[in-house]
Amino acid sequence: MQEVTLLIQAGEAKDKLMWNHTASLMSLYANAKSAKGKSYSPNDFNPYSAMERESNKPQTSEDVMDLMETMKTFNGK
């Protein structure tokens, strides 16, 4: 089972590396064609960066309370 997990992680790492390359090229092209004063970064085009930004967003108190209730039922309490 651990071998399968390592294979999946290696695939994800390769996919992230390829997206970093693609996002860099896309931002280079977008910056060449953009209006004056507008600039783009590779993070604007990378879906992994968008997912990381979304996961790092502050949670609301309602989200925290829902998570607490879920964890209480998960632990069997």
C-alpha positions, 0 to 999 in steps of 0.5 A, a space after each residue: 500500500 505504501 508503494 502505491 501512495 509513493 507512486 501517487 505522490 510522485 505523479 502529483 509532484 511531476 504534475 505540479 512541476 509541469 504546471 509551474 513550467 506551463 504557468 511561467 510560459 503563460 504569464 510570459 506570453 500574457 505580459 508580452 500581450 497585456 496593456 501597459 501597467 498590467 502584469 501577470 505572475 505564474 500564480 495567476 495561471 497555476 491551478 495548484 496555486 489557486 488551490 493553495 490560496 483557497 485552502 489557506 483562506 481564513 475560516 469563518 466561525 460557522 465553518 469552525 463550528 461545523 467542523 467541530 460538530 463533524 469531529 464530535 460525530 466522527 469520534 463517536 461522542 
